Amino acid sequence: MRWFRERGHPVIGVDRSPDAIAAVERLGEALLADIESGPWPWPGRRFGAVVVTNYLWRPTLPLIVQSVDEGGALIYETFAAGNETVGKPSRPDFLLQPGELITVCQGLRIVAYEDGFEADPPRFVQRIAAVRQPHGAPPARHGL
């Protein structure tokens, strides 16, 4: 949130930790919510950019993608299969499977995608940058 706010963008953050919310509430809108056990806090709302890091709760993936507005961007990075060999998280529930973000982002134009190993600190990650084409734009091309 801080990086985007410092560049003049309005920001909204969500976390279930009161301490995390307290740490960012002066940056913009900070919402205390547990999106894993409560309702999606923004039904039907869309954003110019959605950024997710180090987080995976599969039931919310379609909602996150749907939250990207026309002309908006999704940037998503989290741990991937293989991470169980180098550390935590290690449970399959919290590790993306190969190509999983590509599948979830059907309907968005994929700008960049990576799935691999990062050495410092050692971890397996999957990341994607995708945009929702504005209404009337040429259809999204899929090819990386």
C-alpha positions in Angstrom: 0.0 0.0 0.0 2.8 2.4 0.9 4.5 2.1 -2.5 1.3 2.9 -4.4 0.3 5.7 -2.0 3.7 7.4 -2.3 3.1 7.5 -6.1 -0.2 9.3 -5.6 -2.6 6.3 -6.0 -5.6 5.9 -3.7 -5.3 2.6 -1.9 -7.5 0.1 0.0 -6.1 -2.7 2.1 -7.7 -5.6 3.7 -6.4 -7.9 6.4 -7.9 -9.9 9.3 -5.1 -8.7 11.6 -6.0 -5.6 13.7 -2.2 -4.9 13.9 -1.8 -5.0 10.2 -4.7 -2.6 9.7 -3.4 -0.2 12.3 0.0 -0.2 10.6 -1.6 1.1 7.3 -4.7 2.9 8.2 -3.1 6.3 7.6 -2.3 5.4 4.0 -5.8 5.1 2.8 -8.9 2.9 3.4 -8.0 0.0 5.6 -10.6 -2.7 6.1 -10.5 -5.2 8.9 -12.1 -8.4 7.4 -11.6 -12.1 7.2 -12.2 -12.9 3.6 -11.7 -16.6 4.3 -14.6 -17.0 6.6 -16.7 -13.9 6.1 -18.5 -12.4 3.1 -16.6 -10.8 0.2 -16.4 -7.2 1.5 -16.8 -5.5 -2.0 -19.6 -7.3 -3.8 -19.8 -5.9 -7.4 -17.1 -3.3 -6.8 -14.3 -3.0 -9.3 -10.8 -1.5 -8.9 -8.3 0.0 -11.3 -5.6 -2.2 -9.9 -5.7 -5.3 -7.6 -2.4 -6.4 -6.0 -2.1 -9.6 -4.1 1.1 -10.8 -2.5 2.0 -13.9 -0.5 -1.7 -14.9 -0.1 -3.8 -17.8 -1.5 -7.3 -18.7 -0.6 -8.7 -20.4 -3.7 -12.4 -19.6 -3.1 -11.6 -15.9 -3.4 -9.6 -16.2 -6.7 -12.6 -15.7 -9.0 -13.8 -12.7 -6.9 -10.3 -11.1 -7.0 -10.2 -11.4 -10.8 -13.8 -10.1 -11.1 -12.7 -7.1 -9.1 -10.4 -5.8 -11.8 -12.2 -2.9 -13.7 -12.1 -2.4 -17.4 -8.6 -1.1 -18.3 -7.5 -2.2 -14.8 -4.6 -4.5 -13.9 -4.1 -7.5 -11.7 -0.7 -8.2 -10.1 -0.6 -11.4 -8.2 2.4 -13.2 -6.6 2.4 -16.0 -4.1 4.1 -19.3 -3.3 4.0 -22.2 -5.7 4.3 -25.9 -5.7 7.9 -26.9 -4.9 8.1 -24.5 -2.0 7.5 -27.4 0.3 11.1 -28.5 -0.4 12.6 -25.2 0.9 10.3 -24.0 3.6 6.9 -22.7 4.5 4.2 -22.6 3.4 4.4 -26.2 2.6 0.8 -27.3 2.5 -0.6 -27.8 -1.0 -3.6 -25.7 0.0 -1.3 -22.7 0.1 0.8 -23.4 -3.0 -0.3 -22.6 -6.5 -0.1 -25.5 -9.0 1.7 -25.0 -12.3 -0.3 -22.7 -14.6 -3.0 -22.1 -12.0 -2.8 -18.3 -12.2 -3.1 -18.5 -16.0 -6.3 -20.6 -15.6 -7.8 -18.2 -13.1 -7.1 -15.2 -15.3 -9.1 -16.5 -18.3 -10.8 -13.4 -19.8 -7.9 -11.1 -18.8 -5.0 -10.3 -21.1 -1.9 -11.8 -19.6 1.0 -9.4 -19.9 3.6 -11.4 -17.9 3.7 -14.7 -16.1 6.5 -16.5 -14.2 6.6 -19.7 -12.3 9.9 -20.7 -10.8 12.5 -20.5 -8.1 13.9 -17.4 -6.4 17.2 -17.9 -4.5 17.1 -15.0 -2.0 15.3 -16.0 0.1 14.8 -19.5 -1.3 11.2 -19.9 -2.4 9.1 -21.1 -5.3 6.7 -18.4 -6.6 4.2 -17.9 -9.3 3.4 -14.4 -10.5 1.2 -12.8 -13.1 0.4 -9.4 -14.5 -2.8 -9.2 -16.4 -5.2 -6.5 -17.6 -8.9 -6.4 -18.3 -9.4 -5.1 -21.8 -11.6 -2.0 -22.0 -15.0 -2.6 -23.5 -14.7 -2.6 -27.3 -11.0 -3.3 -27.3 -9.7 -6.1 -29.5 -10.1 -9.6 -27.8 -7.4 -10.7 -25.4 -4.5 -12.7 -27.0 -3.2 -15.6 -25.1 0.4 -16.4 -25.7 3.3 -15.8 -23.4 
